[in-house]
Amino acid sequence: MTDTRTTDTDTTPTTQTTSAASSVAGTLQNGTTAVQDAVTPMVDKARTFARERPYATAALVGTIALAVINTLRGKRA
């Protein structure tokens, strides 16, 4: 038996897949940059607050920790 199939190299699925993956990667990179631009000022404010008010920061962290523990206390794995 002979193989009568032909191959077309101009529209290979790998080229299309690579193009789509590249497009998605570019979109994700742009989205990541936007998130970093939005979050960075908030992180800087939180860091400044923590440096200026260490006791208030400790109280806030303790309160959040207790809230998380109480939320998870009644759950069964």
N, C-alpha and C positions, 0 to 999 in steps of 0.2 A: 504494500500500500504506500502511496506517495502522499505527501502533505501538500494540499493545494491552497492553503491559507496564505494570504499576503499580509505584510505588516506595513503600516503607514507611520512614518516617523515624524511627520509634521504636527500631528495632534495627539501626542502621547499623553496618557492620563497622568504620568508623573510630572510633566511640564505644567499641566493644569493644576494639579495638586500643589505643586511648589508655588505657583502663582497665588493660589488661594491662601496657602499657609503664610506666605509673605504679606499678603494683604491683612490677614488677621493679626499677625505679629505687629504690623505697623499700627493698627487700630488699638491693640492692647498697649503698645508703648505710649501712644498719645493719651490714652485713658489713665495709665499709670502716672504720667507726668502731671495730668490735671489733678489727680488725687494727691500727689505729693505737694503740689502748689497750694492746695486747699488745707491740708493737714499741718504743714510745717509751721504756719503762724500760731495755730492752736497749741502745738507741742512747745513752741518757744514760750508762749504765755504760761503754760502749765509749769514748765521748768523754772521760769522766773518766779512764779508764785511759790514753788517748793523751796527755792533758795531763800526767799525773803521771809517765809513763814513756815519753818520746819515743824512746829508743834501743831499748827492747823492742818498741815499736810498729813502728819501722823494720825491725827484724829479722823480726818476724812478717809484715809486708807483703812483704818480700823473699823469705821462704820460700814464701809463698803464690804469689807471682809466678813463682818458679822451678818450682813444682809445675805451674802452669797451662801454662807454656811447654813443659815436658817432656811434658805430656799432649798438647798440640797438635802437637808436633814431628813425630810419626810419621804424622799424618793428611794425606791428599792431598785437595785441593779438587776 
